[in-house]
Amino acid sequence: MPETEGPTRLWGGRFAGGPADALARLSVSVHFDWRLAPYDIAASRAHARVLAGAGLLDADELGRMLAALDDLESACAAGDFRPTIEDEDVHTALERGLLERLGALGGKLRAGRSRNDQVATDLRLYLRDHARGVAAAVVELADALLEQAGRHIDTPAPGLTHVQHAQPVSFGHWLLAHVQPLLRDLERLRDWDERAAISPLGSGALAGSSLPLDPAAVAKELGFKAPVQNSMDGVADRDFVAEFLFITSLVGVHLSRLGEEVVLWTSTEFGWVILDDAFATGSSIMPQKKNADIAELARGKAGRLIGGLVAVLTMLKGLPLTYDRDMQEDKEPVFDAVDTLQLLLPALAGMISTMTVRVDKLAAAAPVGFSLATEVADWLVRKGVPFRDAHEITGGLVALCAARECELEDVTDDDLKTVSEHLDPSVREVLSVRSALAARTTPGSTGPGPVADQLRTASDKLDGWREWAIERVVPR
């Protein structure tokens, strides 16, 4: 193979010597941006073809270039080619690999492009690819919630506001309430992908190129819709990074809220859910403990995801156009967001799919705390009592029960008359959790019919997201 002498460097012609060790250590990014290697190679293939189309590579040179890129890609995948401590970044390492295979011919690939448009392209390719991996994991969690919800369409539970008993709900309805934000997250990912599908390659350092290149052909080969409209924006834009981090942060918030509820549900005070042993941990000192660590980590990692978003927004807020080295800080937060969600989402899905719901506990808790009071107020409204008055009457009935430490169904007929002339024994027909749930028939409400409709609709939507999540957008 042709060999090169000394370390590969993509800059330095005007410098009398190499960088100081302190600068080199600060500048190096290959230890984290190496994961962009397959995307950089894919972009290099497209760029090589464009150079050939511009007459800057002949057919033989193009063939050798593509073969060397294929060999380099295989070597990277197998671990036979790795970056060294002297490689500044992924682009430097891969150019070294190409020069090792092609000698001087490998240096021709750099014509008409810059690390500025390379990294902007590589990062878009990486994120468009991994957004679908994140989406697939979100679908897996939503599937687990749907499966549990399907088992508990008719399971009564005490719905809460302010973490106080409010009105009875179906536990299936409650679980589906966690599916809806995940569906919105999936919508946001696909919406983001539409805006991210623009190719910066061809923007050069900032001004485009005087060479007769074809950015549209590159964009098409790499699965983008079109090239950027402005070369300066092409290398300076990191909206796609910030927006991706916003979406992953919001996913994290949704997972945190689900995690918090699981922590409550599994507590001794609630006792509504039992976690499978495989998805819980114990204590090093207290033998009886069974901890919802996955749920707690979901809460904790939300802060990590939000932190990445804040870091990138803060980095971007004062940057002049076009490229600034500050932008080296754009990659680690998105890599971390992808890694975090791909670690967390399957664990949550396993925890949800294997948990045991204590139907007896939920049903017993559903009417506690005067949760059927609204049923009384609505019953009065159907009798023609203005809701303002119905609210006051029902409040008086609750006050009576609270003073006597009894539930609503325990009051006597005389007690009803004492509270209001509008109350009579027939009110007892609404003083059951089953009747309260059955009465909720409007779309989106907690009755068995609407919950079953929600389940079907969500399942159909997830089938569509499954198909989107397995689409390949980056050429192999």
MITI-836232 format. One record per residue (C-alpha): residue number from 1; residue in three letters; x, y, z. Coordinates in Angstrom, 2 decimals, padded with zeros to 5 digits, m for minus. Each point is the difference from the previous one (the first is absolute). Layout:
N
R    nr   rest         X         Y         Z
R   NUM    ala         X         Y         Z
...
END
This chain:
476
R    nr   rest         X         Y         Z
R     1    met    000.00    000.00    000.00
R     2    pro    001.14    003.59   m000.60
R     3    glu    001.24    001.54    003.24
R     4    thr    000.11    003.56    001.34
R     5    glu    002.61    001.50    002.25
R     6    gly   m000.76    001.73    003.29
R     7    pro   m003.40    000.76    001.51
R     8    thr   m002.90    000.85   m002.30
R     9    arg   m001.18    003.57    000.44
R    10    leu   m002.71    001.80   m001.96
R    11    trp    001.60    003.39    000.58
R    12    gly    003.45    001.43    000.74
R    13    gly    001.55    001.21   m003.23
R    14    arg    000.51    003.51    001.30
R    15    phe    001.20   m001.10    003.44
R    16    ala    003.68   m000.35    000.81
R    17    gly   m000.60   m002.87    002.38
R    18    gly   m002.62   m002.22    001.56
R    19    pro   m002.46    001.03    002.69
R    20    ala    000.95    000.15    003.66
R    21    asp   m000.95   m003.08    001.99
R    22    ala   m002.58    001.99    001.97
R    23    leu   m001.68    001.17   m003.22
R    24    ala    000.10   m003.46   m001.52
R    25    arg   m001.61   m001.53    003.08
R    26    leu   m002.71    002.66    000.04
R    27    ser   m000.71   m000.27   m003.73
R    28    val   m000.23   m003.76   m000.28
R    29    ser   m003.53   m001.33   m000.52
R    30    val    000.61   m003.37   m001.63
R    31    his   m000.65   m001.80    003.30
R    32    phe   m003.67    000.94   m000.31
R    33    asp   m000.59    000.90   m003.66
R    34    trp    001.39   m003.33   m001.24
R    35    arg   m003.56   m001.31   m000.01
R    36    leu   m000.58    002.25   m003.01
R    37    ala    002.45   m002.10   m002.06
R    38    pro   m002.55   m002.02   m002.04
R    39    tyr   m001.90    003.18   m000.83
R    40    asp    003.17    001.83   m001.00
R    41    ile    000.91   m002.91   m002.30
R    42    ala   m003.48    000.03   m001.55
R    43    ala    000.34    003.72   m000.66
R    44    ser    003.49   m000.57   m001.41
R    45    arg   m001.35   m002.48   m002.53
R    46    ala   m002.58    002.51   m001.18
R    47    his    002.62    002.74   m000.14
R    48    ala    002.37   m002.22   m002.02
R    49    arg   m002.69   m000.58   m002.62
R    50    val   m000.67    003.72   m000.21
R    51    leu    003.73    000.68   m000.45
R    52    ala    000.01   m002.54   m002.82
R    53    gly   m003.02    001.68   m001.56
R    54    ala    001.89    003.28    000.13
R    55    gly    002.96   m001.56   m001.83
R    56    leu    002.25    000.13    003.06
R    57    leu    000.30   m003.79    000.27
R    58    asp    000.24   m002.30   m003.00
R    59    ala   m001.86   m003.30   m000.13
R    60    asp    002.96   m002.02    001.25
R    61    glu    000.64    002.41    002.87
R    62    leu   m003.68   m000.07    000.97
R    63    gly   m000.02   m003.79    000.00
R    64    arg    003.10   m000.18    002.17
R    65    met   m001.37    002.68    002.31
R    66    leu   m003.32   m001.79    000.51
R    67    ala    001.73   m003.34    000.53
R    68    ala    002.30    001.57    002.59
R    69    leu   m002.97    001.58    001.78
R    70    asp   m001.79   m003.36    000.05
R    71    asp    003.11   m001.66    001.42
R    72    leu    000.42    002.75    002.57
R    73    glu   m003.63   m000.34    001.05
R    74    ser    000.41   m003.75    000.47
R    75    ala    003.18    000.53    001.99
R    76    cys   m001.73    002.54    002.24
R    77    ala   m002.96   m002.31    000.57
R    78    ala    002.28   m002.92    000.85
R    79    gly    002.14    002.12    002.29
R    80    asp    003.08   m000.54   m002.18
R    81    phe    000.30    003.73   m000.61
R    82    arg   m000.28    002.26    002.99
R    83    pro    000.87    003.63    000.73
R    84    thr    003.29    000.70    001.72
R    85    ile    000.98    002.57    002.60
R    86    glu    001.45    002.10   m002.82
R    87    asp   m003.31    000.21   m001.92
R    88    glu   m001.72    003.26    000.81
R    89    asp   m003.48   m001.05   m001.08
R    90    val   m001.92   m002.57   m001.99
R    91    his    000.76    001.79   m003.28
R    92    thr    003.74   m000.05    000.68
R    93    ala   m000.03   m003.66    000.95
R    94    leu   m001.92   m001.04   m003.11
R    95    glu    002.21    002.06   m002.30
R    96    arg    002.96   m001.77    001.54
R    97    gly   m001.67   m003.33   m000.76
R    98    leu   m000.64    001.07   m003.57
R    99    leu    003.54    001.23   m000.50
R   100    glu    001.31   m003.31    001.33
R   101    arg   m002.01   m001.76   m002.69
R   102    leu    000.38    002.41   m002.93
R   103    gly    003.00    002.19    000.62
R   104    ala   m000.23    003.39   m001.75
R   105    leu   m003.29   m000.92   m001.69
R   106    gly   m001.66   m000.03    003.44
R   107    gly    000.80    003.70    000.34
R   108    lys   m002.18    000.86   m003.00
R   109    leu   m003.18   m000.72    001.95
R   110    arg    000.45    003.14    002.06
R   111    ala   m000.61    002.27   m003.00
R   112    gly   m003.19    002.03    000.18
R   113    arg   m000.88   m000.81    003.59
R   114    ser    000.99    001.04    003.50
R   115    arg   m000.27   m001.53    003.42
R   116    asn   m002.65    002.66    000.57
R   117    asp   m002.45   m001.41   m002.52
R   118    gln    001.18   m003.57    000.64
R   119    val   m000.85    000.01    003.68
R   120    ala   m003.30    001.79   m000.57
R   121    thr   m000.91   m002.71   m002.52
R   122    asp    001.27   m002.89    002.11
R   123    leu   m001.92    001.13    003.06
R   124    arg   m003.25    000.35   m001.95
R   125    leu    000.48   m003.48   m001.42
R   126    tyr    000.75   m001.43    003.43
R   127    leu   m003.00    001.64    001.63
R   128    arg   m002.44   m000.86   m002.79
R   129    asp    001.14   m003.61    000.32
R   130    his   m000.13   m000.14    003.79
R   131    ala   m003.25    001.95    000.30
R   132    arg   m001.64   m003.08   m001.44
R   133    gly    001.72   m002.18    002.56
R   134    val   m001.32    002.24    002.76
R   135    ala   m003.46   m000.13   m001.61
R   136    ala    000.10   m003.81   m000.06
R   137    ala    000.78   m000.06    003.73
R   138    val   m002.82    002.48    000.70
R   139    val   m002.37   m002.27   m001.94
R   140    glu    001.15   m002.95    002.12
R   141    leu   m000.87    001.84    003.21
R   142    ala   m003.34    001.16   m001.41
R   143    asp   m000.75   m003.62   m000.98
R   144    ala    000.65   m001.11    003.58
R   145    leu   m002.36    002.67    001.33
R   146    leu   m002.65   m000.98   m002.57
R   147    glu    000.27   m003.65    000.96
R   148    gln   m000.51    000.81    003.67
R   149    ala   m002.80    002.44   m000.81
R   150    gly   m001.80   m002.69   m001.99
R   151    arg   m000.06   m002.20    003.11
R   152    his   m001.44    002.76    002.16
R   153    ile   m002.68    001.76   m002.05
R   154    asp   m002.51   m000.89    002.73
R   155    thr    002.32    000.25    003.00
R   156    pro   m001.18    002.88    002.21
R   157    ala    002.58    002.27    001.57
R   158    pro   m000.04    003.23    002.00
R   159    gly    000.86    002.79   m002.43
R   160    leu    002.11    002.69    001.64
R   161    thr    000.42    003.74   m000.18
R   162    his    002.54    001.64    002.33
R   163    val    000.81   m003.63    000.96
R   164    gln   m003.39   m000.05    001.75
R   165    his   m002.89   m002.30   m000.86
R   166    ala   m002.14    001.78   m002.57
R   167    gln   m002.26   m002.20   m002.15
R   168    pro    000.00   m003.71   m000.87
R   169    val    001.71   m000.89   m003.26
R   170    ser    000.83   m003.13   m001.90
R   171    phe    003.60   m001.04    000.63
R   172    gly    000.22   m000.78   m003.70
R   173    his   m000.96    003.62   m000.66
R   174    trp    002.77    001.11    002.34
R   175    leu    002.59   m002.12   m001.79
R   176    leu   m001.17    001.31   m003.36
R   177    ala    000.51    003.54    001.30
R   178    his    003.72   m000.83   m000.02
R   179    val   m000.22   m001.27   m003.58
R   180    gln   m001.31    003.28   m001.40
R   181    pro    003.15    002.07    000.71
R   182    leu    002.11   m002.78   m001.49
R   183    leu   m002.07    000.20   m003.17
R   184    arg    000.63    003.75   m000.07
R   185    asp    003.71   m000.67    000.47
R   186    leu   m000.07   m002.27   m003.03
R   187    glu   m001.78    002.68   m002.01
R   188    arg    002.64    002.52    001.05
R   189    leu    002.81   m002.32   m001.09
R   190    arg   m001.47   m000.42   m003.48
R   191    asp   m000.73    003.71   m000.26
R   192    trp    003.60    000.71    001.04
R   193    asp    001.26   m002.44   m002.61
R   194    glu   m001.74    001.97   m002.76
R   195    arg    002.01    003.09    000.93
R   196    ala    003.22   m001.91    000.61
R   197    ala   m000.09   m001.60   m003.48
R   198    ile    002.08    002.78   m001.60
R   199    ser    003.60   m000.60   m001.11
R   200    pro    002.74    002.51    000.91
R   201    leu    002.65   m001.84   m002.07
R   202    gly    001.22    002.38   m002.67
R   203    ser   m000.06    003.01    002.28
R   204    gly    003.76   m000.31    000.48
R   205    ala    001.44    002.01    002.84
R   206    leu   m002.78    002.59   m000.40
R   207    ala   m000.08    001.33   m003.59
R   208    gly   m000.76   m003.04   m002.13
R   209    ser    002.52   m001.03   m002.64
R   210    ser    001.43    001.31   m003.26
R   211    leu    000.23   m003.60   m001.20
R   212    pro   m002.87   m001.25   m002.19
R   213    leu   m001.56   m002.19    002.70
R   214    asp   m003.58   m001.23    000.24
R   215    pro   m001.38    000.39    003.56
R   216    ala   m003.42   m001.23   m001.15
R   217    ala    001.48   m003.32   m001.17
R   218    val    001.80   m000.40    003.32
R   219    ala   m003.20    000.78    001.90
R   220    lys   m001.96   m002.59   m001.97
R   221    glu    002.59   m002.74    000.49
R   222    leu    000.12    000.63    003.75
R   223    gly   m003.77   m000.15    000.43
R   224    phe   m000.55    003.74    000.43
R   225    lys   m002.83    001.88   m001.67
R   226    ala    002.17    002.84   m001.29
R   227    pro    003.22    001.92    000.60
R   228    val    000.05    003.03    002.28
R   229    gln   m001.11    003.32   m001.50
R   230    asn    002.84    002.01    001.54
R   231    ser    003.54   m001.27    000.47
R   232    met    000.66    002.21    003.04
R   233    asp   m003.10   m001.32    001.71
R   234    gly    000.93   m003.50   m001.12
R   235    val    003.10   m000.08    002.20
R   236    ala   m001.32    002.24    002.79
R   237    asp   m003.42   m001.60    000.54
R   238    arg   m000.39   m002.17    003.06
R   239    asp   m003.74    000.45    000.33
R   240    phe   m000.37   m003.67   m000.83
R   241    val    002.20   m000.85    003.00
R   242    ala   m001.85    002.27    002.41
R   243    glu   m003.39   m001.19   m001.23
R   244    phe    001.01   m003.64    000.28
R   245    leu    001.15    000.64    003.56
R   246    phe   m003.29    001.74    000.80
R   247    ile   m001.90   m003.06   m001.20
R   248    thr    002.19   m002.40    001.96
R   249    ser   m000.30    002.25    003.05
R   250    leu   m003.78   m000.09   m000.30
R   251    val    000.11   m003.77   m000.37
R   252    gly    002.06   m000.01    003.18
R   253    val   m002.59    002.13    001.78
R   254    his   m002.76   m002.39   m001.07
R   255    leu    002.01   m002.98    001.21
R   256    ser    000.69    001.80    003.26
R   257    arg   m003.71    000.57    000.62
R   258    leu   m000.72   m003.66   m000.70
R   259    gly    002.87   m000.97    002.28
R   260    glu   m001.31    002.17    002.83
R   261    glu   m003.40   m001.65   m000.24
R   262    val    001.52   m003.48    000.09
R   263    val    001.95    001.01    003.11
R   264    leu   m003.30    001.05    001.62
R   265    trp   m001.95   m003.03   m001.23
R   266    thr    002.59   m002.43    001.38
R   267    ser    000.36    001.68    003.39
R   268    thr   m001.37   m001.66    003.11
R   269    glu   m002.42    002.90    000.42
R   270    phe   m001.54   m000.59   m003.44
R   271    gly    000.74   m003.68   m000.64
R   272    trp   m001.71    000.05   m003.39
R   273    val    002.78   m001.60   m002.02
R   274    ile    002.62   m002.67    000.61
R   275    leu    003.11    000.03   m002.16
R   276    asp    001.47   m003.18   m001.40
R   277    asp    003.18   m001.02    001.81
R   278    ala    001.98    000.32   m003.24
R   279    phe   m000.85    003.70   m000.21
R   280    ala    000.54    001.03    003.62
R   281    thr    002.95    000.14    002.40
R   282    gly    000.58   m000.59    003.69
R   283    ser    001.88    001.60    002.85
R   284    ser    003.50   m000.84    001.19
R   285    ile   m001.12    000.28    003.63
R   286    met   m003.82   m000.46    000.09
R   287    pro   m000.93   m003.49   m001.25
R   288    gln   m003.68    000.84   m000.46
R   289    lys    000.49    002.85   m002.48
R   290    lys   m001.19   m000.11   m003.60
R   291    asn    000.89    003.23   m001.72
R   292    ala   m001.35    001.49   m003.25
R   293    asp    003.46    001.00   m001.19
R   294    ile   m000.94    000.14   m003.69
R   295    ala   m002.78    002.48    000.75
R   296    glu    002.32    002.06    002.17
R   297    leu    002.70    000.04   m002.66
R   298    ala   m002.60    001.18   m002.49
R   299    arg   m000.56    003.01    002.25
R   300    gly    003.71    000.60    000.45
R   301    lys    000.97   m000.29   m003.65
R   302    ala   m002.58    002.59   m001.02
R   303    gly    002.26    002.59    001.60
R   304    arg    002.93   m001.29   m002.02
R   305    leu   m001.96    000.33   m003.25
R   306    ile   m001.21    003.50    000.86
R   307    gly    003.58    000.96    000.90
R   308    gly    001.21   m000.96   m003.47
R   309    leu   m002.61    002.22   m001.61
R   310    val    000.89    002.95    002.23
R   311    ala    003.72   m000.49   m000.72
R   312    val   m000.49    000.12   m003.77
R   313    leu   m002.39    002.96    000.07
R   314    thr    002.43    001.89    002.22
R   315    met    002.90   m000.86   m002.31
R   316    leu   m001.92    001.22   m003.06
R   317    lys   m001.54    003.17    001.36
R   318    gly    002.95    002.35   m000.56
R   319    leu    001.78   m001.56   m002.97
R   320    pro    000.72    002.17   m003.04
R   321    leu   m000.35   m001.60   m003.42
R   322    thr    001.30   m002.26   m001.24
R   323    tyr    001.96   m002.86    001.53
R   324    asp    001.59    000.42    003.42
R   325    arg    001.89   m002.63    001.96
R   326    asp   m002.60    000.32    002.74
R   327    met   m002.07   m002.29   m002.21
R   328    gln    002.21   m002.91    000.98
R   329    glu   m002.28   m000.02    003.07
R   330    asp   m003.06   m000.94   m002.09
R   331    lys    000.75   m003.69   m000.31
R   332    glu    000.46   m001.43    003.48
R   333    pro   m003.45    001.14    001.22
R   334    val   m001.80   m001.66   m002.93
R   335    phe    002.10   m003.14    000.25
R   336    asp   m000.80   m000.12    003.70
R   337    ala   m003.71    000.60   m000.62
R   338    val   m000.15   m002.87   m002.48
R   339    asp    001.96   m002.32    002.30
R   340    thr   m002.10    000.95    003.02
R   341    leu   m003.34   m000.64   m001.67
R   342    gln    001.12   m003.22   m001.68
R   343    leu    001.06   m001.22    003.45
R   344    leu   m003.00    001.28    001.93
R   345    leu   m002.95   m000.69   m002.30
R   346    pro    000.43   m003.80   m000.24
R   347    ala    000.39   m000.22    003.78
R   348    leu   m003.23    001.93    000.52
R   349    ala   m001.78   m002.12   m002.60
R   350    gly    001.07   m003.16    001.80
R   351    met   m001.04    001.39    003.38
R   352    ile   m003.47    001.00   m001.26
R   353    ser   m000.67   m003.19   m001.95
R   354    thr    000.86   m002.28    002.94
R   355    met   m001.54    001.93    002.91
R   356    thr   m002.97   m001.49    001.84
R   357    val   m002.95    002.32    000.57
R   358    arg   m001.80   m000.54    003.32
R   359    val   m003.57    000.22   m001.25
R   360    asp   m001.39   m000.59    003.47
R   361    lys    001.98    002.88    001.49
R   362    leu   m000.98    002.37   m002.80
R   363    ala   m003.68   m000.89    000.18
R   364    ala   m000.03    000.43    003.78
R   365    ala    001.69    003.40   m000.27
R   366    ala   m002.17    001.32   m002.85
R   367    pro   m002.93    001.33    002.11
R   368    val    002.11    001.12    002.97
R   369    gly    000.29    003.71    000.73
R   370    phe   m003.52    000.87   m001.17
R   371    ser    001.06   m000.52   m003.62
R   372    leu   m003.65   m000.50   m001.01
R   373    ala   m000.99    003.52    001.09
R   374    thr    000.01    001.27   m003.59
R   375    glu   m002.49   m002.75   m000.88
R   376    val   m002.38    001.48    002.60
R   377    ala    000.43    003.50   m001.41
R   378    asp   m000.64   m001.23   m003.55
R   379    trp   m003.04   m001.93    001.22
R   380    leu   m001.39    003.23    001.47
R   381    val    000.66    001.81   m003.29
R   382    arg   m002.01   m002.64   m001.85
R   383    lys   m002.79    000.75    002.49
R   384    gly    000.05    003.62   m001.10
R   385    val    002.12    001.47    002.80
R   386    pro    002.49    002.64   m001.23
R   387    phe    003.53   m001.35    000.29
R   388    arg    001.01    002.86    002.32
R   389    asp   m002.66   m001.13    002.45
R   390    ala    000.71   m003.69   m000.66
R   391    his    003.64    000.59    000.86
R   392    glu   m000.94    001.64    003.33
R   393    ile   m002.50   m002.72    000.88
R   394    thr    002.47   m002.76   m000.72
R   395    gly    002.67    001.82    001.99
R   396    gly   m002.39    000.07    002.95
R   397    leu   m000.57   m003.73   m000.34
R   398    val    003.77   m000.61   m000.04
R   399    ala    000.42    002.21    003.08
R   400    leu   m002.62   m002.06    001.84
R   401    cys    001.77   m003.26   m000.94
R   402    ala    003.41    001.40    000.96
R   403    ala   m001.34    001.02    003.41
R   404    arg   m001.47   m003.45    000.59
R   405    glu    002.99   m001.77   m001.58
R   406    cys   m002.18   m001.96   m002.39
R   407    glu   m000.23   m000.35   m003.79
R   408    leu   m002.68    001.49   m002.24
R   409    glu   m001.92   m003.24   m000.36
R   410    asp   m000.22   m000.33    003.81
R   411    val   m002.33    002.99    000.55
R   412    thr   m003.63   m000.62    000.89
R   413    asp   m003.06    001.28   m001.82
R   414    asp   m000.55    002.49    002.81
R   415    asp    003.59    001.23   m000.39
R   416    leu   m000.68    000.66   m003.67
R   417    lys   m003.05    002.07    000.81
R   418    thr    001.93    001.89    002.65
R   419    val    002.61    001.08   m002.55
R   420    ser   m002.46    001.02   m002.75
R   421    glu   m003.54   m000.47   m001.12
R   422    his    001.39   m000.89   m003.42
R   423    leu    001.66   m003.14    001.34
R   424    asp   m002.07   m003.17    000.21
R   425    pro    000.76   m003.73    000.25
R   426    ser    000.17   m000.39   m003.80
R   427    val    003.40    001.76    000.09
R   428    arg    001.44   m003.32    001.15
R   429    glu   m000.24   m001.25   m003.60
R   430    val    003.07    002.11   m000.86
R   431    leu    001.97   m000.84    003.15
R   432    ser    001.99   m002.86   m001.52
R   433    val    003.28    000.00   m001.81
R   434    arg   m001.35   m002.25   m002.76
R   435    ser   m002.87    002.34   m000.77
R   436    ala    002.36    002.98    000.07
R   437    leu    002.27   m001.63   m002.57
R   438    ala   m002.87   m001.22   m002.16
R   439    ala   m001.42    003.53   m000.11
R   440    arg    003.16    001.33   m001.69
R   441    thr   m000.92   m000.63   m003.63
R   442    thr    001.33    003.12   m001.74
R   443    pro    003.08   m000.42   m002.25
R   444    gly    003.24    000.04    001.96
R   445    ser   m001.64   m000.61    003.37
R   446    thr    000.60   m002.82    002.44
R   447    gly   m002.99   m002.24   m000.74
R   448    pro    000.65   m003.52   m001.34
R   449    gly   m001.22    000.88   m003.50
R   450    pro    002.14    003.12   m000.50
R   451    val    003.02   m001.75    001.55
R   452    ala   m000.36   m002.88   m002.44
R   453    asp   m000.22    002.54   m002.84
R   454    gln    003.16    001.71    001.24
R   455    leu    001.76   m003.34    000.12
R   456    arg   m000.87   m000.82   m003.62
R   457    thr    000.97    003.45   m001.27
R   458    ala    003.32    000.02    001.84
R   459    ser    000.79   m003.52   m001.23
R   460    asp   m000.67    001.02   m003.61
R   461    lys    002.24    003.06    000.37
R   462    leu    002.81   m002.07    001.47
R   463    asp   m000.13   m002.36   m002.97
R   464    gly    000.75    003.00   m002.23
R   465    trp    002.84    001.14    002.25
R   466    arg    001.48   m003.49   m000.05
R   467    glu    000.29    000.23   m003.77
R   468    trp    001.60    003.46    000.17
R   469    ala    002.48   m001.09    002.67
R   470    ile    001.47   m002.77   m002.16
R   471    glu    000.44    002.17   m003.11
R   472    arg    003.61    000.34   m001.07
R   473    val    000.90    003.54   m000.96
R   474    val    003.80   m000.28   m000.11
R   475    pro    001.57   m001.98   m002.86
R   476    arg    002.06   m003.01    000.97
END
